[in-house]
Each structure stands twice: as structure tokens, then as C-alpha cells.
Amino acid sequence: MHKTVSIQQELESNSDNRTRLYLVRHGELTTSREWRYVGHMDVELNDNGVNQIKKLGIRLLQENIHHVLASDLQRCVKSAEIIGAMIGLTPVSYKEFREINIGHWEGMTLEEIVTEYKEEFDERSSNLATFRVSGGESFKDVYERVIPQLEACIKKHRGENILLVAHGGVNRVILCHVLGLDLNNLVKIDQAYACLNIIDFFESTPVVRLINQPV
């Protein structure tokens, strides 16, 4: 007869029955202090961003990470390469983990968007989950490409520890998913540059251990 294991039993058991995700945001960017929306643009880390990721790498040296994954955008690839070099692993990148594409807003500052596209900005602010900027994506679109890829990676690396270097928007989508939150709650979850989140995936449920730990 199949024995049902409760969530509490899973939490109290050893780590063999869970897959741990170390979910990281890339470091600060050359555009960060201008508050530019970069989306799918390939933007480099600035010097502070590189230092942030190096500090995070030191923090992760104490963890037994088996695989390093990343968005294929340069800011995540570079961040993953820095950490990977420190822990002796080569990152694997996936386009599915890219930041949200924000269409004709890409490269613009918040002030420019509010000035030139105020009606569009207000509409997006009131319907964050499904509003799609012209030429871009909604967060529902992001969810539909990120979560299946995440689940495939969790299945592939069952029982291991995975580091995923992604973006503020992508991380928030993942956290909303595992917490069972509507995507309109994205703005209630902070994701600082080079922050660390830890999520354990058991067979019955994901468990969030840590959110937005700064370097």
C-alpha cells in the first residue's frame, strides 16, 4: 500500500527528497542609476554589480551547489560565470529565463515613460499581470515561458542543489508561483541586485526558505 507522506514529514526529513533552488538576481547595471527599463536589452554589469556578485559568490561557497543556470542575457550570464568560477561550475543558459520584454519602453527611463506614455503606464500599473506593452510581453506571458522551463530543470536535477541567476521580474514571477500569489502581487516582492532567495521543492509542495537576502 502506498504510504502518504505529509508536508510536515517532508520538511522534517533529510534533504534527499528535495531539490533546492538558489534563486539570484544579477548585479547592478550600467543603466541602473538612471532607472532605465532594459527588459531584453543586453546591458553590462557595472563595477559595483561585479563586486556584489563576487560577495554573493563568497556566501555561496558554503553551499553544495551542483548546477548553475542562467538567463541568456549578458547581465545574468556574466553574474553566473563569476559565481561559477568561484564554485567550480560552468553555467548553462536558457532564453526562457529572460527578463520581461517591454516593447517600445525598452531603454527608456521611468520619467520618460510616464511623460510620453502616461495612459499606457497607468493601464499597466492597474493590470500588471496581463497588460502587454506594444511589441512586448505581459507578466502572464513571462509566467508561461518561465515556469515550464523551471519545472523541467527541477525535474531534471531532482534531489540536487541548483543556482539560477535571473532577473527581478522573473524572480518575482517564480516567487508568486511557489507562494500561490496572483501575479498582480509582483510589486509587493522586493528583489535587490545580487539578492538571494532559497526555495526547496518537495514532491508535495515548494517551501520558501529565504527571500531577498542582500549581499
C-alpha positions as CSV (number, residue, x, y, z in Angstrom):
1,M,0.0,0.0,0.0
2,H,1.3,3.5,-0.9
3,K,2.2,5.5,2.2
4,T,1.1,9.1,2.2
5,V,3.8,11.5,3.4
6,S,2.6,14.8,4.9
7,I,4.2,18.1,4.2
8,Q,5.4,18.3,7.8
9,Q,7.1,14.9,7.5
10,E,8.8,16.0,4.3
11,L,10.1,19.2,6.0
12,E,11.4,17.2,8.9
13,S,13.1,14.5,6.8
14,N,16.6,14.7,5.4
15,S,17.4,16.7,2.2
16,D,17.4,13.6,-0.1
17,N,13.8,14.1,-1.0
18,R,14.0,17.8,-2.0
19,T,15.5,19.9,-4.8
20,R,16.9,23.2,-3.5
21,L,16.8,26.3,-5.8
22,Y,19.2,29.2,-5.0
23,L,17.4,32.0,-6.9
24,V,19.6,35.0,-7.5
25,R,19.2,38.4,-9.3
26,H,22.1,39.7,-11.4
27,G,24.2,42.5,-10.1
28,E,23.8,46.3,-10.6
29,L,23.9,47.5,-14.2
30,T,25.5,50.4,-16.1
31,T,21.9,51.7,-16.6
32,S,20.7,51.1,-13.0
33,R,21.2,54.5,-11.5
34,E,19.3,56.1,-14.4
35,W,16.3,53.8,-13.6
36,R,16.1,52.6,-17.2
37,Y,13.8,49.8,-18.2
38,V,16.1,47.4,-20.1
39,G,14.0,44.2,-20.5
40,H,15.5,42.2,-23.3
41,M,18.3,44.7,-23.9
42,D,21.8,43.3,-23.3
43,V,23.2,45.6,-20.6
44,E,26.5,45.1,-18.8
45,L,27.1,44.9,-15.0
46,N,28.8,48.0,-13.6
47,D,31.8,47.7,-11.3
48,N,29.6,47.7,-8.2
49,G,27.5,45.0,-9.8
50,V,30.6,42.8,-10.3
51,N,31.6,43.3,-6.7
52,Q,28.1,42.5,-5.5
53,I,28.2,39.2,-7.4
54,K,31.6,38.4,-6.0
55,K,30.4,38.9,-2.5
56,L,27.4,36.6,-3.2
57,G,29.8,34.0,-4.6
58,I,31.7,34.0,-1.3
59,R,28.4,33.5,0.5
60,L,27.6,30.6,-1.8
61,L,30.9,28.8,-1.3
62,Q,29.4,27.2,1.9
63,E,26.6,25.7,-0.2
64,N,26.9,22.4,-2.0
65,I,25.6,23.6,-5.4
66,H,25.6,21.1,-8.2
67,H,24.4,23.1,-11.3
68,V,24.5,26.8,-12.3
69,L,21.7,28.0,-14.6
70,A,21.1,31.5,-16.0
71,S,19.1,33.7,-18.3
72,D,20.9,34.1,-21.7
73,L,21.1,37.8,-21.3
74,Q,24.6,39.1,-20.7
75,R,24.0,40.5,-17.2
76,C,22.9,37.1,-16.0
77,V,25.5,35.2,-18.0
78,K,28.3,37.3,-16.5
79,S,26.9,37.0,-13.0
80,A,26.6,33.3,-13.3
81,E,30.1,33.0,-14.8
82,I,31.6,34.9,-11.9
83,I,29.9,32.7,-9.3
84,G,30.5,29.5,-11.4
85,A,34.3,30.2,-11.5
86,M,34.3,30.6,-7.7
87,I,32.5,27.3,-7.1
88,G,34.0,25.4,-10.0
89,L,30.9,25.0,-12.2
90,T,30.1,26.1,-15.8
91,P,26.8,27.9,-16.2
92,V,24.1,26.7,-18.7
93,S,21.9,29.5,-20.1
94,Y,18.3,29.4,-21.2
95,K,16.4,32.0,-23.2
96,E,13.2,31.1,-21.3
97,F,14.6,32.8,-18.2
98,R,15.0,36.2,-19.9
99,E,13.5,39.3,-18.3
100,I,10.2,40.6,-19.5
101,N,10.2,42.2,-23.0
102,I,8.7,45.7,-22.5
103,G,8.5,46.6,-26.2
104,H,8.8,50.2,-27.1
105,W,9.6,51.2,-23.5
106,E,13.0,49.4,-23.6
107,G,15.9,51.7,-22.9
108,M,13.6,54.5,-21.5
109,T,13.8,56.0,-18.0
110,L,10.7,55.8,-15.7
111,E,10.3,59.6,-16.1
112,E,10.4,59.3,-19.9
113,I,7.8,56.6,-19.9
114,V,5.4,58.4,-17.5
115,T,5.8,61.6,-19.6
116,E,5.4,60.0,-23.1
117,Y,3.1,57.1,-22.4
118,K,1.2,58.1,-19.3
119,E,-2.1,56.4,-20.3
120,E,-0.3,53.2,-21.1
121,F,1.8,53.3,-17.9
122,D,-1.4,53.9,-15.8
123,E,-3.1,51.0,-17.5
124,R,-0.2,48.7,-16.9
125,S,0.0,49.8,-13.3
126,S,-3.6,48.8,-12.7
127,N,-3.4,45.5,-14.6
128,L,0.2,44.3,-14.1
129,A,-0.5,40.6,-14.8
130,T,-2.0,40.8,-18.3
131,F,-1.2,44.2,-19.7
132,R,1.2,44.0,-22.7
133,V,3.2,47.0,-23.8
134,S,3.1,47.3,-27.6
135,G,5.8,45.0,-29.0
136,G,6.4,43.4,-25.6
137,E,5.1,40.9,-23.1
138,S,2.8,40.8,-20.1
139,F,3.9,39.1,-16.9
140,K,1.4,36.3,-17.7
141,D,3.5,35.8,-20.9
142,V,6.6,35.6,-18.8
143,Y,5.0,33.1,-16.4
144,E,4.0,30.9,-19.3
145,R,7.6,30.6,-20.6
146,V,9.5,30.7,-17.3
147,I,7.5,28.2,-15.1
148,P,7.5,25.3,-17.6
149,Q,11.3,25.6,-18.0
150,L,11.8,25.9,-14.3
151,E,9.8,22.8,-13.7
152,A,11.7,20.9,-16.3
153,C,15.0,21.9,-14.6
154,I,13.7,20.9,-11.2
155,K,12.7,17.5,-12.7
156,K,16.0,17.1,-14.5
157,H,18.0,17.8,-11.3
158,R,15.7,16.2,-8.8
159,G,17.4,15.9,-5.4
160,E,20.2,18.3,-6.2
161,N,21.0,22.0,-5.4
162,I,20.6,24.4,-8.3
163,L,21.7,28.0,-8.7
164,L,19.6,30.1,-11.1
165,V,20.7,33.6,-12.0
166,A,17.8,35.6,-13.4
167,H,16.1,39.0,-13.3
168,G,14.0,41.0,-10.9
169,G,10.8,40.3,-12.9
170,V,11.5,36.7,-13.5
171,N,12.3,36.1,-9.8
172,R,9.1,37.7,-8.7
173,V,7.1,35.5,-11.1
174,I,8.8,32.4,-9.7
175,L,8.1,33.6,-6.1
176,C,4.5,34.4,-6.9
177,H,4.1,30.9,-8.4
178,V,5.6,29.0,-5.4
179,L,3.7,31.1,-2.9
180,G,0.4,30.8,-4.8
181,L,0.0,34.6,-5.3
182,D,-1.7,36.3,-8.1
183,L,0.8,38.0,-10.5
184,N,-0.6,41.4,-9.7
185,N,1.2,41.0,-6.3
186,L,4.6,41.2,-8.1
187,V,5.2,44.7,-6.8
188,K,4.9,43.5,-3.2
189,I,8.0,41.4,-3.5
190,D,11.4,43.2,-3.5
191,Q,14.4,41.8,-5.4
192,A,17.6,43.8,-4.8
193,Y,20.6,43.4,-7.1
194,A,22.5,40.2,-6.3
195,C,19.9,39.2,-3.7
196,L,19.5,35.5,-2.7
197,N,16.3,33.6,-2.4
198,I,16.1,29.9,-1.4
199,I,13.2,27.6,-2.3
200,D,13.0,23.9,-1.5
201,F,10.9,21.8,-4.0
202,F,9.4,18.7,-2.3
203,E,7.2,16.2,-4.1
204,S,4.1,17.7,-2.5
205,T,4.9,21.4,-2.3
206,P,7.6,24.1,-2.7
207,V,8.7,25.7,0.5
208,V,10.3,29.2,0.5
209,R,13.2,29.4,3.0
210,L,14.6,32.8,2.2
211,I,13.5,35.9,0.2
212,N,15.6,38.9,-1.0
213,Q,18.7,38.4,1.2
214,P,21.1,41.3,0.3
215,V,24.8,40.8,-0.1
